[in-house]
Amino acid sequence: MAALKLFLLYVLLVLFHAPLHAAPAPDLEDRTREIATELRCVVCQNLSVADSPSEMAQQMRAIVREQLQAGKTDEQIKEFFVSKYGEWVLLKPKTTGFSALLWILPYVVLVIGVITALWFVRRWSTNKRQSVTPRAESSDLAPAQGELLRQDFALPDIEDTSSRAQLLRERGRVKDELNELEFDFQSGKLSETDYAALKHEIESKGGTVLRQLNSLPAEPARKSQHKPAKDKSPKDPVSHNRFKRWQLISGGVFLMLFGLALGVMLTQSIRPRQGANDSMTGDFMTGTTPANGEAAAALAEGKQAFSRQEFPKAIEAFKKVLSADPNHPEAHSYMGFVLMQAGHGDGALMAFEKALTRAPNFPMALWGKGMVLYQDKKDFAGAREIFERLLNLVPPGEERNEVAKVLAEIPATGGAPKSTSTAAPAATPSGQNISGTITIDPKLKDKIDPQAALFIIARPAAATGGPPLAVKKIDKPTFPLTYSLSQENVMMQGTPFTGKINITVRLDKDGNPTTRGAGDLTGEYKKNPVEVGAKNADVIVDQLL
Amino acid sequence: MSWRRLIITLLIIAPILALLAFGFTRDAKYITSPLLAKPATSFTVTLYDGKKIALADLRGKAVFLNFWASWCTPCRAEAHDLEAAWQKVKDKDMIFLGVALQDSDQASKEFLKEFNVTYPNGRDESGKIAVDYGTWGIPESFFIDPQGRITYKHVGAIRAALVLSKLEEAAKGIASAQEGRGDYQGVR
């Protein structure tokens, strides 16, 4: 029996306890999500921490989970984030303190709006009633009070809330009531007894009003008597109504213009986000870059045209971008490259400068400016400074290697080298230079780009890499041409122009010594290496890249 | 009477326009920190050389705490300046501490090597330190006085001269009323 009891007890315990143990604890993930839904993601800003796919939001969710596991309440966790990021981090602002205004203000504005609307409606209806009420006519009633009550007088302004004004309004109402009573009696709606009783009642009410009016101090009374005399409009209902109509029309026009201005301002200032780092406000009010469809499309079109070397088309497109945003750094940079291609170094430099005014660390503009200084202005010190700055900004990768390569090629000194625009004959003492003739393989004659620049490059025969020993650039060369490389063409000042040297030439389409592109023509001295002092180191340009 | 109406109308419209102007002219992305003049949260970070450093151990020194990442362009722009500033103060009672966030170990190390950074640097693997300092745009720099109180915050690249002057202020316990701003990049 005892065993049976124990068994039953056991069964009961199992039955009643089992569900308790099996009941799922409040789901941690659900609670984490619930809290994360109320927190604003610091990366996306318009998404909650729960919805944002960013790394930061993931880390924030992990912190929420961890704090929940540590037994913190929802409020404590939210308070933690508020202490770090401010109330900004809450998607729902608090209902206390200054934030409470955000909750209360809309209702306050609503109440004020309703009250104002009611006030206007009442005012309009009062005005209307006053304008349609027949004006008092002389009565055959004898009592002095009755006469006084029927006298015509100017009503005070509706906004005047003084006791005199209120009494005058009451007197006006009494007058109206008396007129209506008279009308009803004469049209036979009222018996003589009723008429007399009602008339007495109204007149006694009017008498009280008149007495109260008389008991008021004399001075304000004088003022109110003068006022209607000065302001004639209330006495003249036609001009008064006309005045009101004009007020209504001008109010309507003002509201319409205000709405239009607001509409234009909003459409101009708000735009779809172009990425995580973009803001939805911008353009003409904040002066940020235009991300509107038209300018973005023009920019894309310009870039495409630029890559196809359709420069007039590219210029048109970039001009369109610049008309939308006169300081667009990318458009200015591209314009700079176009001008560079056309050989307008000064114009290009100005374009890159404009881009850098808006974005001082814009890599593309830095690259362009550096190139102009290096190749066109021969300002090596300036170019070095720009490329060194750029080198710091560009993360490791192919682009950075390119910058490093150019930097290595720029001569260390700031002095501009002598002009290399024409093929100068050998001017240095013989024995210290290499000279010869450069000709084009007849098969490649039609491949010559009239804008191309010729680079004559001398590398030490022993070197396997690194910058050349000497380089000479000849813009728009005509073949065959004679050349001479000497000490004055060396890149690193102080390096002697001696020893065995490999001579190569490149007819470069883009005039950029650092880039070897398709369409460039190359050639080399067939008997490389050559000793400094050699003459007739002739080169035939016979390869197409 | 018409003057009174005009004034009432202006009184209604002016606050609305002011509110709109405020909304449209501010940087919607910018988050103003509530941490200025508040105690800096302590943390421990493992440095790239394997040692550990805790902020609490740096009491008595003015601390320059810098959050950075190797992929962040403004961080690269300020790297030389920070090292130059460090060279000037390393023998004083001041310390620089760099914390890399949202970055790989290798990329961070390469960054430090590239810019010859010699002050202590570690990585915030979980992102907890970044959240503790309300980080949202990098680089972000915090100046902490010898009592462990944040005296100044700068969002974006900072120049050496400003680092030195704000560090001097931190050493004296002078807290700035406003945070500074330079070129910044959002965290990821």
Chai-1 contact restraints between the chains, C-beta under 6 A:
chainA,res_idxA,chainB,res_idxB,connection_type,confidence,min_distance_angstrom,max_distance_angstrom,comment,restraint_id
A,V42,B,W136,contact,1.0,0.0,6.0,A-B,restraint_1
A,V43,B,G186,contact,1.0,0.0,6.0,A-B,restraint_2
A,V43,B,V187,contact,1.0,0.0,6.0,A-B,restraint_3
A,E55,B,Q102,contact,1.0,0.0,6.0,A-B,restraint_4
A,E55,B,R188,contact,1.0,0.0,6.0,A-B,restraint_5
A,M56,B,V187,contact,1.0,0.0,6.0,A-B,restraint_6
A,Q59,B,G127,contact,1.0,0.0,6.0,A-B,restraint_7
A,I63,B,V131,contact,1.0,0.0,6.0,A-B,restraint_8
A,K84,B,G134,contact,1.0,0.0,6.0,A-B,restraint_9
A,Y85,B,I31,contact,1.0,0.0,6.0,A-B,restraint_10
A,Y85,B,G134,contact,1.0,0.0,6.0,A-B,restraint_11
A,G86,B,P34,contact,1.0,0.0,6.0,A-B,restraint_12
A,W88,B,I31,contact,1.0,0.0,6.0,A-B,restraint_13
A,S269,B,F24,contact,1.0,0.0,6.0,A-B,restraint_14
A,N277,B,G186,contact,1.0,0.0,6.0,A-B,restraint_15
A,S279,B,A28,contact,1.0,0.0,6.0,A-B,restraint_16
A,S279,B,K29,contact,1.0,0.0,6.0,A-B,restraint_17
A,T281,B,F24,contact,1.0,0.0,6.0,A-B,restraint_18
A,T281,B,A28,contact,1.0,0.0,6.0,A-B,restraint_19
A,M285,B,F24,contact,1.0,0.0,6.0,A-B,restraint_20
A,M285,B,T25,contact,1.0,0.0,6.0,A-B,restraint_21
A,N361,B,A77,contact,1.0,0.0,6.0,A-B,restraint_22
A,N392,B,R76,contact,1.0,0.0,6.0,A-B,restraint_23
A,L393,B,T73,contact,1.0,0.0,6.0,A-B,restraint_24
A,L393,B,R76,contact,1.0,0.0,6.0,A-B,restraint_25
A,L393,B,A77,contact,1.0,0.0,6.0,A-B,restraint_26
